[in-house]
Amino acid sequence: MLMSGFGLNIELDVEESAVADSAGLGFEWFDVASRAALTEPRAALEGLGPVPASPRFVDPEAWNPAGAAVRLSGTLEVSDQRARPFDATSMSWLESRMPSRPERVDLTFAMFAGEEPDSPNVWWPSLYAHRPGKSPGWLRIGAYVAESLFLDERHGSAAQRLWLELLRSFAERCNPGFGQIEYGYDTFGSTALEKSLSPDLPRHERSPRYTVAESRKYLRGYSWLTVLPAELAEQLGGVAALSASGAFAEVSALATGGVWLQATADYRAYGAEQVGRVHAALAGVLRPGELVRRDTAELGRPPHRLVFTSAGEGA
C-alpha cells in the first residue's frame, strides 16, 4: 500500500489556562505519540533499534518493490529555526525549549529507497504543536496521518484504534475547546466548515488563526470524530441528548470537560448519511455563516464533508 492520497488532521485544541503546564503537555504529546505511533524510526535514529523496512501498517514491498537499501531521516523544527536532524539528543533538546512557548513545533520522519533524487519514498505520520498567532493562550496539538492507513483493508482498524486512543488520552486531561479527525486542508488546522465559509466573511470569522480562540463560543466544525467543548455540549442538552440523537456510535463525557463524539465505529463507514446526522445533531452550535460549495476534486484536494445549509441554521 502506497502512502498516497489525502491526509487526515488529528487535532486537539487546548486552552493553556485549562492545564497546569501547557509546555509540559506539548512536550508530552511529542514524547508519548512518537513512542506509541513512531516507535521504530524514533528508536532507530536514537541508536536504540534497527532501521525498519517501512512504517507501521505499510507493507515494505508496496513502496520499495525492488528491495533497495533504505535511508531513514527525521527532522525536528521549532518555529523559524533551521530544521534539526532527529537523533538521540532531540527529545531532551525539545523539552528544554518548550517552556519558551514556541509558535510552531513539527516532527517528521521519512524513508527513501536508494540515493537518487527520485528514489521511492514513504512517510510516517507527522506530529505538531502550533500556537495560532491570533488566538493567544491556545495550543493546537496533533498529527497528520495518511487517510490510506485508516482505509486499509488489513490494517485500517488497528490504525484507527491507535490514533483514537492517543487523542483520547490527551483529551481526557485538558478540558479541550475542540478536536477533530478530518481531512487536513492546510497547516493552520482549517476545518471543512471554515474552508467552506463564504470569502465575503471577515477573515477573523473563518480562519483558524482567529477561530480557535472562540472554540467555546462556536463549534469550529464536525467530522468523523468531533470533540465538543463542555459549554457547547450543555447548550445541546449534554451527553443524554447527544446520545438520543442517534447520530453517533459513541458519546462519552471527558474527565475534565467536553464530550467525545465518534460518528461511526469504523472510519470506513463514515459517508454522506452519517455526515447529515452529525450535522443535524450539532447544527445549533456551529459557527454561523453562508457556505460556498467548491469543486475540490478538480483541484486535487480533499472534499468538504458537510451539509451545505448555512452554518448555524439547522438541518
N, C-alpha and C positions, 0 to 999 in steps of 0.2 A: 504494500500500500504506500503510495507516494504522499509525502506531506505537501499537498497542494489544495487549492480551493480557498474558501473563505475561512477567516479566523473568528474565534469567539472571544469576547471580552468577559472575563470572570472578575467581577468588581465588587468592592465593598467600600462605601463612603463613611468615613469615621469623623465625627466631630471631636476635635482634640480635647476639648474640655470635658468630654464624657468618659475619658480614660485617665488613669492615674499617670501614665507615662507613655505619651504618644510616640516619642522617639524609640522607646523600647519596643512598643508594639510594631512599629515599622520595621525595626531590625528583625524581630521575631518572625515577621512574615517571610522575609528572605531566608532566614535560617531554617524555619520549620518547613516551609514549602519546598525549598531546594533539597532538604533531606528526604522529604516524602516523595516528591514528583520528579526531581532531577538527581536522584541518588547516584546513579552511575557516572555521569560526567563530572559532577562535583567531586566525587571520591577520586576519580582518575586524575583530575587536574590538581588536586591537593596531594597527590602521591600516595593515596591510600587504597587504590584499587586499579584494576586493569582498564584499558580503554575499551569501551563497549563497541559492539558491532553496529548498533543502531539505537535510537531512542526506544524507550519502553513503548509497547503496543505497536511498533513498526517492525515488520519483517526485514532482515538485512538484504535479502535477495530482491526485495521490491525497489529499493532505492540504489543499490550497489550490485546489480546483477553480474558484473564482471568480477566481483570479489577483489577489487583493487585495495591496496593498502589505504587505511583511513587515517585522517588527520583531524584531531579534536581541538576545538578552540573555545574559549569563553571570554566574555568581556563584562566588566562592571563599570558602569558610567554614573557619575554623581554630578548632577547639574551640568554646567557648561565645561567641566574639566575634561581633559582628554580621556577617552575610554582606557581603562586599566585592564591588562590581561588577567584573567582569573587564575589564582594559584593558591598555595597553602596559607598565604597571609591575608587573602582578600576579605574574609569574613570578619576578622578582628579589625582590619582597617576600616571596613564599613561601620562596624559597631562604634568605633571612635568618632565617626563623622555624623552619625545620625542625630546626636544632640544639637547640632547646629541647624537642624531642620532644613535640609536641602530641598530645593524646589522639585527636583526630579532624581530618582534613582532607578536604573534599569539593569537587569541581569540577563544575559543572553548566552546560550550555548549552541554551537553548531558543529557539524561534522562534514568533512569533504573526502571524497574518494579519489585520491591522486593529487598531483601538484599542479595540474593545468588550470588556467583561469576559468575554463568552462567545465571543470570537473563536476560530477554529480554532487549534490549537497542535500543535507537533511537537517532540520532544526528541532530543537527541543522547545517546549513551551517557554515563553519568556516571562519574567517576573518584574513588577514595577511597584513603585510607591511615588505618587505625584501629589503635590500641593497646588491646587488650582490658583492661579495668580489673583483672580478677582473674587475668590471665596476664602478669605483669610480664616484661619482656625480650622480648616478642614483638610483631611488626608484621604486620598484615594489609594487603596492597596488592591493588587490584583494580578492577573496573568492574562496573556494572550495565548490561546490554545487552538491548534488546527481543528476545525469542525470535523474533519475526516476521522479524527480519533473517536469522537462521540458517535459517529455514524457507522464505524467499522463493525462488520457482522461478528467477528470473533472477539474483538477487544472492547467494543463500544460500551458495554455495561460496566466493565471494570474501570475504564477511563472516566466515565461519568461519575461513578461512585467515588473515585479518588478525589476529584475536584470538588464535588459536593461536600464531602467530609472535611476537606481542608477549609473551604469557605465557611462552612457552618461552625467549625471550631473557633474561628475569629469572630463571626457574627454573634456568637453567644457571649462574648466578652466585652462588647464595646457600645451597646445601645446604638446600633447603626442608623444612619439617616437614609440610606438607600443601598440596594445591592441588586445585581443582575447577572445572568448568564445569557448573553445575546451577542449577535454579530458585533464585531469591532468595526466601527465606521471611521474612526480616526484615533489618534493617540491622546486625545483630550477626554475620551470616555463618553462621547455623544451617544445618546440612546436613539433608537429608531424614531421615537416620538420627537425628540429635539431636532433630528435631521429632517423631519417632515414638516415642522412648523414653518409657516409662511416666512419667506425672507423679508416681507414687509414689516414683520415684528422687530422691535429693537433687539439688538444682539444680546442684551442682558436678560431677555426673556427666553432665549433659545440656545445659548451657548453654555456648555458645562463649566466654562471658566467662572461663570456667574451663578448658574442654577444650582450647583452643588450646595451653595450656602443657603438655599431656600428649600432644601430637601424635606424639612419638617413642615413646610407650608404647602408644597405641591409635590406630587409624585412625579419623578423625572421620566418614568416610562414603565413599560410592563413587558414581560418576556417569559420564557420557559421557567426560569427561576427569578422571582422578584422578592426582594427584602423590603418590607413595608415598615416605615418608622412607626413608633408607638402612637404618635399624635394623629397620624392619618388613619391608622388601624381603628382607633377609638371613634373617629368620625364615621367609619363604615360599619360600626357595630361590634368590633372586636373579633376575636377568634371564632366565637359561636356563629356570628352572621356570615363570616367569610367561609366557614366550613359548610354552612347551609346553602351557600350559593351554588354548590356543585361544580364550581369552576376549577377546583384544584384537587390533585391527588394527595397532597399533603398540605396541611395548615398547622403550623406549630408556633407557639409563643416562644420567643427567645428569652434567655435567662435574665438579660439586663435591659430588655425593652425591644419592641419591634416584633414583627411576625414574618416567619419563613413561609413563602408561598411557592409550591412546586406544581406546575400545571399538569404534568403527566409523570408517571413513574419512570418512563424512558424518554429521553430526548427525541428519539426517532419517531415517537407517536405525536409530537407536537406539530399540529397542522393548522389550517385555516379555521376549522371548527373550534379548536381549543383556544386559538387567539381571540376569537369572538367572545367566548365565555369569560376569559380573563378580563378582556376589556369591559364587558358588562359589569363584572364584579368590582372593578376599580375605577370606573369612569368618573365617579363623583369626586375623586381627589386628584385627578390628573391635571397637570399644568394646562391651563386653557389657551386656546388659540386656534386659528384656522390652519388646517393641514393641507399640504400640497402633495399630490401623488406624483412620484417621479419614476421613470422607467430606468431603474438601476441596472437591469440586465444588459442594456445597450452599452453601458459604461463599464461592464465587468465588475460591478460592485454588488455587495450582498443586498437582498431585498429588505424592505421595511415591513416587518410583520405587524401590521396594525389594522384596526378598523378605522376607516377614513371618514368618520364624523369628526367634527371639530373637537379637539381635546377638551375635556371638562364638561361635555354635553352628555349625555347618556348613550346607550347603545342604540 
